[in-house]
Amino acid sequence: MTSSDERWQPGYRRLLAEGLFAKRVEALWALASPCQLCPRRCGVDRFTQLGTCATSSKLHVASWHPHFGEEPPISGIRGSGTIFLANCNLRCVFCQNWDISQRPKAFLHQTMEPEELAEVMLELQDAGCHNINWVSPTHQLSQLVEALFLAAQRGLSIPIVYNTNGYDSVEALRLLDGIVDIYMPDLKYADEKAGELCSRVPNYPQAARAAIAEMYRQVGDSWLTDERGVLRRGLLVRILVLPHNLEGAEGSLAWIAQELSPHVAVSLLSQYRPCHWAARSRYPQLARRITADEYRNALAALDRTNRSENTYVQPFFGS
């Protein structure tokens, strides 16, 4: 971990100064028609149709506020300026935010223009937030980057956190190089069948690993922080331990260490609780909290593979 001085600025400000930002906005909109923004590649015209994510070309935003519940280097002391995007490109049966991610009809007409979201970002900066945290941004990436472009023109100068489920298009991520300084992806599963069962999506491990490899290419395994230890640039991979170790922590951690670097920061989480469909009899594998043994197994795998001084281990919240 290295600290930076107060003259530091996020990468998107350099793109703006160099006159390159507008071209990125244009290129991302091109990926929305036909839509290639995520690995589903549903191919619809987002200006006239709803894709698998049930989201139009407008911004569908559930809420925004300073958030203090992220990992300490993200929330800091003044909070993370979190923007919760509605809908999702996954269908996780245990989603804790299912009322936001899997009720598209509730947000169909609850839309914003990029100019309005730009104002939200500036308000969060004025409130003292350390960063702007896009939660589940993948399926609304074109709209978000356009809003960021407008906010940057009006003086936004705090980092962007790309807080994603990991099911991202490498092609889209390449267009974020120099725009996003902090990547915070989930690595949900090491096994394809687990992804099909729990998130109703094909090829999750392959797609997420390719996406995280691209994030690593952009920001590497070192962190840049401010004088208080709040992250300004870096990668933090989240692994949520599931009942019966359905997440495959050992396989995911081994892949990170061997294919990327043992110094990639990991956030190992124990907070799983049965929500949404997992709280019902249809998914008995997911109908309980994790056990101490399941978490110890994940911790042991972390200890064997990870050497990052920035890795975060959540206290055990299981049963």
Wavefront OBJ file of the C-alpha trace (Angstrom):
o trace
v 0.000 0.000 0.000
v 1.324 3.424 -0.936
v -0.130 6.827 -0.091
v -0.617 9.738 -2.457
v -0.584 13.487 -1.954
v -3.477 15.915 -2.286
v -2.525 16.761 -5.883
v -3.652 13.311 -6.998
v -6.663 13.163 -9.326
v -8.659 10.208 -10.632
v -7.910 8.956 -14.107
v -11.088 10.265 -15.685
v -9.919 13.822 -15.099
v -6.854 13.123 -17.254
v -9.082 11.709 -19.992
v -11.217 14.829 -19.786
v -8.181 17.129 -20.024
v -6.845 15.165 -23.006
v -10.179 15.374 -24.837
v -10.612 11.581 -24.884
v -13.522 11.125 -22.480
v -16.320 11.846 -24.982
v -15.022 9.105 -27.294
v -15.327 6.562 -24.478
v -18.941 7.582 -23.899
v -19.665 7.128 -27.594
v -17.968 3.716 -27.698
v -19.911 2.464 -24.666
v -23.213 3.538 -26.188
v -22.262 1.560 -29.288
v -22.095 -1.543 -27.069
v -25.700 -0.936 -25.978
v -27.176 -1.315 -29.464
v -27.039 -4.237 -30.071
v -26.338 -4.808 -26.395
v -22.987 -6.414 -25.606
v -22.477 -4.831 -22.189
v -22.359 -8.141 -20.314
v -21.442 -11.734 -21.198
v -25.080 -12.604 -21.881
v -24.755 -10.554 -25.099
v -28.526 -10.506 -25.555
v -28.124 -8.233 -28.578
v -31.228 -6.090 -28.131
v -31.408 -2.427 -29.061
v -31.545 -0.869 -25.600
v -33.128 2.279 -27.061
v -36.243 0.365 -28.130
v -36.189 -2.966 -26.228
v -35.539 -4.383 -22.778
v -32.780 -6.954 -22.564
v -32.394 -9.803 -20.100
v -31.685 -7.179 -17.443
v -35.102 -5.578 -18.125
v -33.443 -2.150 -18.333
v -33.866 0.537 -20.973
v -31.417 3.146 -22.216
v -32.476 5.398 -19.326
v -30.889 5.331 -15.886
v -32.863 3.212 -13.425
v -31.598 4.199 -9.966
v -32.958 2.782 -6.717
v -31.234 5.100 -4.214
v -28.062 6.993 -3.333
v -26.447 8.068 -0.070
v -23.160 8.071 1.881
v -22.611 4.433 2.818
v -20.573 3.310 5.819
v -21.000 -0.459 5.472
v -18.357 -1.220 2.854
v -14.849 -2.422 3.699
v -13.006 0.244 5.747
v -10.703 1.406 2.896
v -13.825 2.101 0.805
v -16.132 3.693 3.393
v -13.388 5.554 5.264
v -14.612 8.039 7.861
v -16.953 10.085 5.639
v -18.653 7.284 3.755
v -18.714 5.964 0.219
v -20.988 7.885 -2.150
v -23.035 4.877 -3.096
v -25.438 4.758 -6.033
v -27.596 1.627 -6.040
v -28.586 0.795 -9.607
v -31.892 -0.972 -10.138
v -32.164 -4.351 -11.886
v -29.302 -6.748 -12.635
v -27.809 -9.031 -15.267
v -27.797 -11.957 -12.790
v -30.695 -13.695 -11.042
v -29.091 -14.697 -7.747
v -31.596 -16.757 -5.787
v -30.070 -15.551 -2.489
v -29.763 -11.852 -3.363
v -29.946 -9.667 -0.264
v -31.026 -6.729 -2.447
v -33.585 -8.663 -4.491
v -36.170 -5.903 -4.046
v -33.826 -3.668 -6.061
v -32.251 -6.191 -8.420
v -35.170 -8.457 -9.329
v -38.291 -6.291 -9.419
v -37.878 -4.551 -12.777
v -41.534 -3.494 -12.986
v -41.023 -1.382 -9.860
v -38.356 0.670 -11.640
v -39.621 0.610 -15.217
v -40.843 4.210 -15.043
v -38.473 5.358 -12.279
v -35.827 6.802 -14.556
v -33.225 9.571 -14.558
v -31.349 11.461 -17.211
v -27.515 11.533 -17.142
v -27.638 15.223 -16.198
v -29.641 14.358 -13.082
v -27.246 11.627 -11.985
v -24.309 13.958 -12.591
v -25.890 16.312 -10.066
v -26.270 13.406 -7.602
v -22.565 12.584 -7.894
v -21.624 16.205 -7.246
v -23.929 16.300 -4.206
v -22.256 13.174 -2.794
v -18.850 14.771 -3.325
v -20.051 17.943 -1.591
v -21.264 15.792 1.331
v -17.641 14.707 1.844
v -17.831 11.164 0.440
v -14.474 9.618 -0.412
v -15.621 8.154 -3.716
v -18.558 7.476 -6.016
v -19.579 3.837 -5.643
v -21.566 2.324 -8.526
v -23.333 -0.785 -7.177
v -24.322 -3.266 -9.922
v -23.253 -0.984 -12.776
v -22.725 -3.501 -15.592
v -26.081 -3.279 -17.338
v -26.241 0.546 -17.105
v -22.631 1.282 -17.928
v -23.261 3.501 -20.961
v -25.605 5.747 -19.001
v -23.290 5.886 -15.980
v -20.208 6.893 -17.923
v -22.148 9.607 -19.746
v -23.311 10.952 -16.367
v -19.723 10.803 -15.091
v -18.529 12.740 -18.137
v -21.015 15.498 -17.336
v -20.111 15.496 -13.634
v -16.389 15.652 -14.430
v -16.990 18.720 -16.603
v -18.582 20.325 -13.542
v -15.717 19.496 -11.181
v -16.160 15.944 -9.882
v -12.744 14.786 -8.698
v -13.149 11.725 -6.433
v -12.497 8.098 -7.466
v -15.078 5.828 -9.071
v -15.653 2.460 -7.426
v -16.851 -0.210 -9.863
v -18.776 -2.475 -7.452
v -19.858 -5.420 -9.593
v -21.102 -9.000 -9.460
v -18.191 -9.927 -11.730
v -20.283 -10.938 -14.741
v -18.807 -8.231 -16.966
v -17.837 -7.925 -20.599
v -14.102 -7.597 -21.171
v -14.841 -5.406 -24.181
v -16.774 -2.956 -21.993
v -14.172 -3.046 -19.230
v -11.426 -2.082 -21.669
v -13.328 1.137 -22.300
v -13.170 1.863 -18.557
v -9.376 1.863 -18.530
v -8.459 5.270 -17.139
v -12.053 5.972 -16.043
v -12.368 3.581 -13.095
v -9.640 3.700 -10.447
v -11.106 1.199 -7.955
v -12.449 -2.175 -9.013
v -14.414 -4.171 -6.431
v -15.763 -7.297 -8.154
v -17.380 -10.367 -6.672
v -15.921 -13.724 -7.600
v -19.037 -15.666 -6.757
v -18.309 -19.205 -7.943
v -15.460 -21.421 -9.058
v -17.805 -24.008 -10.541
v -20.057 -23.419 -13.543
v -22.885 -25.551 -12.136
v -22.945 -23.456 -8.960
v -23.403 -20.334 -11.091
v -26.274 -21.963 -12.965
v -27.946 -23.081 -9.729
v -27.432 -19.953 -7.644
v -27.411 -17.117 -10.191
v -29.147 -18.680 -13.198
v -26.357 -17.728 -15.541
v -24.093 -19.771 -17.840
v -20.299 -19.724 -17.747
v -20.005 -17.556 -14.634
v -16.466 -18.637 -13.598
v -15.031 -18.213 -17.082
v -16.660 -14.808 -17.633
v -15.836 -13.436 -14.172
v -12.232 -14.602 -14.297
v -11.730 -12.967 -17.695
v -13.277 -9.757 -16.371
v -11.158 -9.698 -13.210
v -8.026 -10.406 -15.241
v -8.811 -7.271 -17.265
v -9.331 -5.252 -14.070
v -5.986 -6.531 -12.804
v -4.338 -5.525 -16.091
v -5.562 -1.982 -15.557
v -4.768 -1.392 -11.874
v -2.476 -4.257 -10.805
v -2.154 -5.652 -7.290
v -0.841 -2.595 -5.442
v -2.995 -0.005 -3.726
v -2.781 3.768 -3.757
v -4.366 5.368 -0.684
v -4.772 8.789 0.845
v -3.225 9.864 4.132
v -6.049 8.151 6.087
v -5.664 4.831 4.303
v -8.753 5.294 2.117
v -8.334 3.619 -1.247
v -7.806 5.780 -4.313
v -6.706 3.176 -6.852
v -6.629 -0.606 -6.722
v -8.403 -3.947 -6.947
v -10.340 -5.713 -4.169
v -11.926 -9.075 -5.009
v -14.861 -10.144 -2.852
v -15.622 -13.773 -2.072
v -18.805 -14.531 -0.114
v -18.661 -17.941 1.576
v -21.822 -19.965 0.918
v -23.324 -23.039 2.589
v -21.664 -26.288 1.470
v -18.835 -24.074 0.083
v -20.838 -23.571 -3.099
v -18.728 -20.479 -3.812
v -15.634 -22.661 -4.233
v -13.335 -20.312 -2.306
v -10.348 -22.627 -2.594
v -10.559 -22.777 -6.385
v -11.113 -19.039 -6.771
v -8.289 -18.116 -4.418
v -5.908 -20.519 -6.144
v -6.804 -18.978 -9.517
v -6.179 -15.441 -8.238
v -2.786 -16.396 -6.800
v -1.622 -18.442 -9.770
v -3.057 -16.535 -12.729
v -2.976 -12.967 -11.380
v -0.886 -12.467 -8.243
v -0.862 -13.689 -4.622
v -0.759 -9.980 -3.709
v -4.213 -9.190 -5.090
v -6.333 -7.939 -2.171
v -9.268 -10.173 -1.254
v -12.295 -9.491 0.933
v -13.478 -12.791 2.461
v -17.046 -12.421 3.694
v -19.106 -14.513 6.118
v -22.323 -12.467 6.052
v -24.426 -14.865 3.971
v -27.994 -15.325 5.137
v -30.904 -16.986 3.319
v -32.832 -14.333 1.389
v -35.240 -14.201 -1.528
v -35.775 -17.661 -3.062
v -33.042 -19.193 -0.887
v -35.218 -18.622 2.173
v -37.829 -20.981 0.708
v -37.875 -24.738 0.301
v -36.976 -24.605 -3.402
v -33.233 -24.214 -2.622
v -32.445 -26.361 0.443
v -28.678 -26.086 -0.222
v -28.895 -22.371 0.548
v -31.501 -22.348 3.299
v -29.121 -21.788 6.227
v -26.199 -19.612 7.270
v -22.687 -20.934 6.852
v -21.054 -23.006 9.572
v -17.835 -22.258 11.414
v -16.159 -25.189 9.643
v -17.152 -23.858 6.226
v -15.660 -20.502 7.056
v -12.515 -22.036 8.525
v -12.008 -23.970 5.281
v -12.173 -20.726 3.312
v -9.816 -19.003 5.761
v -7.335 -21.859 5.432
v -7.421 -21.540 1.640
v -6.867 -17.780 1.963
v -3.901 -18.363 4.267
v -2.343 -20.809 1.788
v -2.700 -18.608 -1.282
v -2.897 -14.908 -0.447
v -0.042 -12.587 0.520
v -1.687 -9.173 0.235
v -1.264 -6.777 3.147
v -4.615 -5.264 2.134
v -6.726 -8.422 2.345
v -9.814 -8.048 4.556
v -11.388 -10.875 6.581
v -14.899 -10.319 7.875
v -15.653 -11.631 11.375
v -17.663 -14.848 11.416
v -21.389 -14.109 11.213
v -22.579 -17.644 10.535
v -24.379 -20.114 12.739
l 1 2 3 4 5 6 7 8 9 10 11 12 13 14 15 16 17 18 19 20 21 22 23 24 25 26 27 28 29 30 31 32 33 34 35 36 37 38 39 40 41 42 43 44 45 46 47 48 49 50 51 52 53 54 55 56 57 58 59 60 61 62 63 64 65 66 67 68 69 70 71 72 73 74 75 76 77 78 79 80 81 82 83 84 85 86 87 88 89 90 91 92 93 94 95 96 97 98 99 100 101 102 103 104 105 106 107 108 109 110 111 112 113 114 115 116 117 118 119 120 121 122 123 124 125 126 127 128 129 130 131 132 133 134 135 136 137 138 139 140 141 142 143 144 145 146 147 148 149 150 151 152 153 154 155 156 157 158 159 160 161 162 163 164 165 166 167 168 169 170 171 172 173 174 175 176 177 178 179 180 181 182 183 184 185 186 187 188 189 190 191 192 193 194 195 196 197 198 199 200 201 202 203 204 205 206 207 208 209 210 211 212 213 214 215 216 217 218 219 220 221 222 223 224 225 226 227 228 229 230 231 232 233 234 235 236 237 238 239 240 241 242 243 244 245 246 247 248 249 250 251 252 253 254 255 256 257 258 259 260 261 262 263 264 265 266 267 268 269 270 271 272 273 274 275 276 277 278 279 280 281 282 283 284 285 286 287 288 289 290 291 292 293 294 295 296 297 298 299 300 301 302 303 304 305 306 307 308 309 310 311 312 313 314 315 316 317 318 319
